[in-house]
Structure formats: C-alpha cells, structure tokens
Amino acid sequence: MRKLLVALMLLLVFAGISICKESKISFWKKQRRGANYHNSVPTKDWWLAAKEAGINVVRLFPNNWDKQQRDFLLGNADSYEKLNEQDFLKLKEVLDQAQAVGIKVVLTTVSLPGSRWLQQNDDKDDVRLWRDVSFHDQAASFWRDLASRLKEHPAVVGYNILNEPHPERAKVVRFND
C-alpha cells in the first residue's frame, strides 16, 4: 500500500504537473471556501450559483456522469488502457465552465483500476488494487495520462489521487512484487 501511495505521489511530482507552477501553487497560500460536487454533471447555472455563494474551489467527482464505457474516464477499471476520449472531453467542458466563472477545481475519482467505486460495484468492496501490484501500475498510468492532459488547464489546482483508501478491507494484502 505504501509503495502505491509513494509511486502515485512521485508520479505527479515528476510528471511535470502544473500544480507545481507558481501560479497554481500560489492559489493555496490562503484559506479558501470550497465544496464537493458529485453524482451529476454541474451546469453553468450551478457554477454561477457557487460563485455567488462565495465558493472558490470545488472538489469534483465525475464518476457518476454518463459514460461511454463501464467506468468514467477509465474505460474499464478491470483493465485500464487509456483515457476514454469522449469522457475526457466532457470533463474538459465542465472544467472550462468552472474557469469561466473563476472557480478552481481539485479533481478526484472514486474508482481506480482494481478499485471500482462501491456504488458502481453492486455494493461490494473492490479490493484488487490492494492485492495485485499490476493495478498499481495501471492507477499510476491513469493519473499520468489524465494529469498530463490537464496540466495546462487553468481551473485545475490539484488532484485527490486516492479518495478514501481502505486497504484494511482486503483482509490479506499480498503483493506479487
């Protein structure tokens, strides 16, 4: 588990992610007012209302959006190969809306390769990420692909790369490395 977390963090640092640029990192130099948004695609009106309410940053979960394949952006959490392009374009459109009203975004996902979101997995824990190291590589590839495509997007100020990890649910953690 620790190896996965370290690998993902190093990936983001060494991938040249733009959150390390002064213009984006400086966003975090003062306290912000934020909100979570998930389960549906935010509308332009929602972004405007959030701005009017004084929201500066939103942690965005796109997992429940209509998707082209089994899992939004991932294609399929059983075997990640590349970003789903249509899903990515939908995400980018939403990020553009956030930027248009001046709201920044921390992007997260509640599914990763080998760890499908409980609510999209017949309410069963998907603990493959914690049992099979090949999913570590797939998760790192997913974040590398997504972050490299979004590194210049002005709305994105961070990534929540592993939302609510729960390796203890795997009971026996055995890595084949």
Residue pairs with C-beta under 8 A, 6 or more apart in sequence:
1 130
1 165
1 167
1 173
3 133
3 136
3 175
3 177
4 129
4 136
4 139
4 162
5 162
5 165
7 136
7 140
8 139
8 140
8 143
8 161
8 162
9 161
11 140
11 143
11 144
12 19
12 143
12 147
12 159
12 161
13 20
15 144
15 147
15 148
15 151
16 148
16 151
17 147
17 148
17 151
17 159
18 24
18 151
18 152
18 156
19 25
19 156
19 157
19 158
19 159
24 156
24 157
27 57
27 104
27 157
28 157
28 158
32 56
32 57
32 104
33 54
33 55
33 56
33 57
34 55
34 56
34 57
34 58
34 59
34 106
35 50
35 55
35 58
35 59
36 58
36 59
36 61
37 46
37 58
37 59
37 60
37 61
38 60
38 61
38 62
38 63
38 64
38 110
39 61
39 64
40 64
40 65
41 62
41 65
41 66
41 90
41 94
42 58
42 60
42 94
42 97
42 98
44 97
44 100
47 97
47 98
47 100
47 101
47 103
48 101
50 58
50 101
50 103
51 101
51 102
51 103
55 103
56 103
56 104
57 103
57 104
57 105
57 106
57 157
58 98
58 103
58 104
58 105
58 106
59 105
59 106
59 107
59 108
59 160
60 94
60 98
60 105
60 106
60 107
60 108
61 108
61 109
61 110
61 163
62 72
62 73
62 87
62 90
62 91
62 94
62 107
62 109
63 71
63 72
63 109
63 110
63 111
63 117
63 120
64 72
64 119
64 120
65 72
65 87
65 90
66 90
67 73
67 84
67 87
68 84
68 86
68 87
69 75
69 76
69 84
69 87
70 76
70 77
70 78
71 77
71 111
71 116
71 120
72 84
72 87
72 109
72 111
73 83
73 84
73 87
73 88
73 91
73 109
73 142
73 146
74 80
74 83
74 84
74 109
74 111
74 112
74 113
74 142
75 81
75 82
75 83
75 84
77 111
77 112
77 113
77 114
77 115
77 116
77 126
78 113
78 114
78 116
79 113
79 138
80 113
80 138
80 139
80 141
80 142
82 145
83 142
83 145
83 146
83 149
88 146
88 149
91 107
92 150
92 153
95 105
95 150
95 153
95 155
95 156
96 155
98 104
98 105
98 155
99 153
99 154
99 155
103 155
104 155
104 156
104 157
105 155
105 156
105 157
106 156
106 157
106 158
106 159
106 160
107 146
107 150
107 156
107 158
107 159
107 160
108 159
108 160
108 161
108 163
109 163
110 117
110 163
110 164
111 117
111 120
112 129
112 135
112 138
112 139
112 142
112 162
113 129
113 135
113 138
113 139
113 141
113 142
114 126
114 128
114 129
114 132
114 134
114 135
114 138
114 139
115 126
115 127
115 128
115 129
115 130
115 135
115 139
116 126
117 126
118 124
118 125
118 126
125 166
125 169
127 166
127 167
127 169
127 170
128 135
129 135
129 136
129 139
130 167
130 169
130 170
130 173
131 170
131 172
131 173
131 174
131 175
132 175
132 176
133 175
133 176
133 177
134 176
143 159
143 161
147 159
150 156
167 173
